[in-house]
Amino acid sequence: MKAVTGAKLYASSLDKPALEKGRHFGDNENGLTPFPAVKVDRTIRDGQKIKLGEATLTAHLTPGHTIGGTTWTMSVTERGRPLSVMFFNSVSVAGNALVGNRTYPRIVADYRATFARLKAMPADVFLPVHPEQGGLIAKRQRVLNGDNSAFIDPAELGRFIDASEAAFNKELARQQGAAK
């Protein structure tokens, strides 16, 4: 995407090595998952604010899915109503080794801390990185059909995190059972 758009790439210092080497960091049941390496133009830290045009985004480190996963938030006003918007990273396990992960030994603790952190954050508008996770395509269609509040659901993040945490716990139990 960077090559096509010319955009600058911002990433956490913990995700930078994986992005620049073109491979996922941490043990994964699927083996190495190579991707085209990309240069990180600027590293960000937790709580850092970035100006993007008129918008100010805040970085929130949410590790687990990747060691330096980052979720972004911003505030907007829509028809006089203030809204919190979350550009959500991922918390799916996606083949990550949760048991015996030699290259990312704190992976389980990071997932748990991320779940707790996200549960405490507000999000009137929840925009996950994978559109199918938040029903984004269907919501966009609702907007096109005249529903201007299709993306506004302050309870969606909580429901999503609860379901994701349950899936994580199920996968952790599976991997723990397999390790015995």
Secondary structure, DSSP 4 states (H G I P E B T S, - for coil): -HHHH----EEETTTHHHHHHTB--S-BTT---B------SEEE-TT-EEEETTEEEEEEE--SSSTT-EEEEEEEEETTEEEEEEEE-----TTB--SS-SSSTTHHHHHHHHHHHHHTS--SEEEESSGGGTTHHHHHHHHHTT-TTTTB-TTHHHHHHHHHHHHHHHHHHHHHHHH-
